[in-house]
Amino acid sequence: LQFIIIMNNKTVAITITITSILATYLTIKTVSKYGIQGTLRYIWDGDHLPPHIRDAVDVLEEVESKMKKQMKRKLEKIALMLEVARLNTVDDGEIAGSNESNSDHDERQKRAQQSDHNDDIDLLALSSSSFPTLSKDLSTLSYTLDQLAAKVDSVQTHGDINLKTKKKELSKLIVQMMEKVDRYLKLCGIDMK
């Protein structure tokens, strides 16, 4: 019986030693990653970030999620609708682009991009008759992107470098998407001013 008690004491001692070593390792690792204040917040609150930084990170993550899931999908849908409308557009009784060489087609595209009231733009303006919801979809997407941009701009970074970087990346992504939407609006002859 005394042998079993000694054996149990050794097992307990070994377990306590292993637990102490593991706890020390995890604490040192956490302190090196988050600092002392972050580690204490992590142990006490379950989050290493201060509440005001966590709120800002949550807002940016919400916007990023919405951008990746909804806005990107809507933009791709609109691009597909415009491409279908372009392919279905009839020019002089034939499918647009079937008789023209690549250089003629490139020149026509450059003229369409450079001119505000070019006849080539009217070809894609027919897309509104092919897809009656296209102008509504583009307007809604433009409005939603404006709202998301305002939400990102309203986030205070509080001097946090990671937060600044994330905010800057999201702003660039929103601007790129807004530029695409503006090009599509222009192609369809929709004026959002």
C-alpha positions as CSV (number, residue, x, y, z in Angstrom):
1,L,0.0,0.0,0.0
2,Q,2.8,2.3,0.8
3,F,4.4,1.6,-2.6
4,I,1.1,2.7,-4.4
5,I,1.1,5.9,-2.4
6,I,4.7,6.7,-3.3
7,M,3.9,5.8,-7.0
8,N,0.9,8.1,-7.0
9,N,3.0,10.9,-5.5
10,K,5.6,10.5,-8.2
11,T,2.9,10.6,-10.9
12,V,1.4,13.7,-9.4
13,A,4.8,15.3,-9.2
14,I,5.5,14.4,-12.8
15,T,2.1,15.7,-13.9
16,I,2.6,19.0,-12.0
17,T,6.0,19.4,-13.5
18,I,4.8,18.8,-17.1
19,T,1.8,21.2,-16.5
20,S,4.1,23.9,-15.1
21,I,6.5,23.6,-18.1
22,L,3.6,23.7,-20.6
23,A,2.0,26.7,-18.8
24,T,5.3,28.6,-18.8
25,Y,5.9,27.9,-22.4
26,L,2.4,29.0,-23.4
27,T,2.7,32.2,-21.3
28,I,6.0,33.1,-22.7
29,K,4.8,32.5,-26.3
30,T,1.6,34.6,-25.6
31,V,3.6,37.4,-24.0
32,S,6.0,37.5,-26.9
33,K,3.1,37.6,-29.4
34,Y,0.7,40.0,-27.6
35,G,2.8,41.7,-25.0
36,I,2.0,41.7,-21.3
37,Q,-1.2,43.7,-21.5
38,G,-2.5,41.7,-24.4
39,T,-1.7,38.5,-22.6
40,L,-3.5,39.6,-19.5
41,R,-6.5,40.6,-21.7
42,Y,-6.3,37.3,-23.4
43,I,-6.3,35.4,-20.1
44,W,-9.0,37.6,-18.5
45,D,-11.3,38.5,-21.4
46,G,-10.4,35.8,-24.0
47,D,-9.2,38.5,-26.5
48,H,-5.8,40.1,-26.8
49,L,-7.1,43.3,-28.4
50,P,-8.6,46.2,-26.5
51,P,-12.3,46.7,-26.9
52,H,-12.0,49.7,-29.2
53,I,-9.5,48.0,-31.5
54,R,-11.7,44.8,-31.5
55,D,-14.7,46.8,-32.5
56,A,-12.8,48.4,-35.4
57,V,-11.4,44.9,-36.5
58,D,-15.0,43.5,-36.4
59,V,-16.3,46.3,-38.7
60,L,-13.5,45.8,-41.2
61,E,-14.0,42.0,-41.1
62,E,-17.7,42.5,-41.7
63,V,-17.0,44.7,-44.7
64,E,-14.4,42.4,-46.1
65,S,-16.8,39.4,-45.8
66,K,-19.5,41.4,-47.6
67,M,-17.1,42.4,-50.3
68,K,-15.9,39.0,-51.0
69,K,-19.2,37.2,-50.8
70,Q,-21.9,39.5,-52.1
71,M,-20.3,42.5,-53.9
72,K,-17.8,40.4,-56.0
73,R,-20.6,38.0,-57.0
74,K,-22.9,40.8,-58.0
75,L,-20.2,42.5,-60.0
76,E,-19.4,39.3,-61.8
77,K,-23.1,38.8,-62.6
78,I,-23.3,42.3,-64.0
79,A,-20.2,41.8,-66.1
80,L,-21.6,38.6,-67.5
81,M,-24.9,40.3,-68.3
82,L,-23.1,43.0,-70.1
83,E,-21.0,40.5,-72.0
84,V,-24.1,38.6,-73.1
85,A,-25.7,41.8,-74.2
86,R,-22.6,42.8,-76.1
87,L,-22.6,39.4,-77.8
88,N,-26.3,39.6,-78.6
89,T,-26.1,43.1,-80.1
90,V,-26.7,43.2,-83.8
91,D,-24.7,45.6,-85.9
92,D,-25.9,46.0,-89.6
93,G,-27.8,42.8,-89.5
94,E,-24.8,40.7,-88.3
95,I,-23.3,39.9,-84.9
96,A,-21.1,42.7,-83.7
97,G,-17.5,42.1,-84.4
98,S,-18.0,39.2,-86.8
99,N,-16.8,41.2,-89.9
100,E,-14.2,43.4,-88.3
101,S,-10.6,42.7,-87.8
102,N,-8.9,42.8,-84.4
103,S,-7.5,46.3,-85.1
104,D,-10.9,47.6,-86.1
105,H,-12.5,46.1,-83.0
106,D,-9.7,47.5,-80.7
107,E,-10.1,50.9,-82.3
108,R,-13.9,50.8,-81.8
109,Q,-13.4,49.9,-78.1
110,K,-10.9,52.8,-77.7
111,R,-13.4,55.2,-79.2
112,A,-16.2,53.9,-76.9
113,Q,-14.0,54.4,-73.9
114,Q,-12.9,57.9,-74.9
115,S,-16.2,59.4,-75.9
116,D,-19.1,60.1,-73.6
117,H,-21.8,60.1,-76.3
118,N,-20.4,57.6,-78.8
119,D,-22.7,55.4,-81.0
120,D,-20.8,52.4,-79.8
121,I,-22.0,53.0,-76.3
122,D,-25.6,52.9,-77.6
123,L,-24.9,49.3,-78.6
124,L,-24.4,48.3,-75.0
125,A,-27.2,50.6,-73.9
126,L,-29.5,48.0,-75.6
127,S,-28.6,45.8,-72.7
128,S,-31.2,47.6,-70.7
129,S,-33.8,46.2,-73.0
130,S,-32.2,42.7,-72.8
131,F,-31.8,42.9,-69.0
132,P,-34.3,45.4,-67.6
133,T,-32.9,45.0,-64.1
134,L,-29.3,45.9,-65.1
135,S,-29.6,49.6,-64.5
136,K,-31.2,48.9,-61.1
137,D,-28.6,46.3,-60.2
138,L,-25.7,48.7,-61.2
139,S,-27.3,51.6,-59.2
140,T,-27.8,49.4,-56.2
141,L,-24.3,48.1,-56.4
142,S,-22.8,51.6,-56.7
143,Y,-24.9,52.8,-53.7
144,T,-23.9,49.7,-51.6
145,L,-20.2,50.2,-52.4
146,D,-20.5,53.9,-51.4
147,Q,-22.0,52.8,-48.1
148,L,-19.2,50.2,-47.5
149,A,-16.5,52.9,-48.4
150,A,-18.1,55.2,-45.8
151,K,-18.1,52.5,-43.2
152,V,-14.4,51.7,-43.9
153,D,-13.5,55.4,-43.8
154,S,-15.3,55.8,-40.4
155,V,-13.1,53.2,-38.7
156,Q,-10.6,54.7,-36.3
157,T,-7.3,52.8,-36.4
158,H,-6.1,54.1,-33.0
159,G,-2.5,53.9,-34.2
160,D,-2.6,50.1,-34.8
161,I,-0.5,49.2,-37.8
162,N,-2.3,46.0,-38.6
163,L,-5.6,47.8,-38.5
164,K,-4.2,50.6,-40.8
165,T,-3.0,48.0,-43.3
166,K,-6.3,46.2,-43.4
167,K,-8.2,49.4,-43.8
168,K,-6.0,50.5,-46.6
169,E,-6.3,47.2,-48.4
170,L,-10.1,47.2,-48.1
171,S,-10.2,50.8,-49.3
172,K,-8.2,49.9,-52.4
173,L,-10.5,46.9,-53.1
174,I,-13.6,49.1,-52.8
175,V,-12.1,51.7,-55.1
176,Q,-11.3,49.1,-57.7
177,M,-14.8,47.7,-57.6
178,M,-16.3,51.3,-57.8
179,E,-14.2,52.0,-60.9
180,K,-15.6,48.9,-62.5
181,V,-19.1,49.8,-61.7
182,D,-18.6,53.3,-63.0
183,R,-17.3,51.9,-66.3
184,Y,-20.3,49.6,-66.5
185,L,-22.6,52.5,-65.8
186,K,-21.0,54.6,-68.4
187,L,-21.2,51.7,-70.9
188,C,-24.9,51.4,-70.3
189,G,-25.4,55.1,-70.6
190,I,-26.5,55.6,-67.0
191,D,-25.6,58.8,-65.3
192,M,-25.4,58.6,-61.5
193,K,-24.6,62.2,-60.8
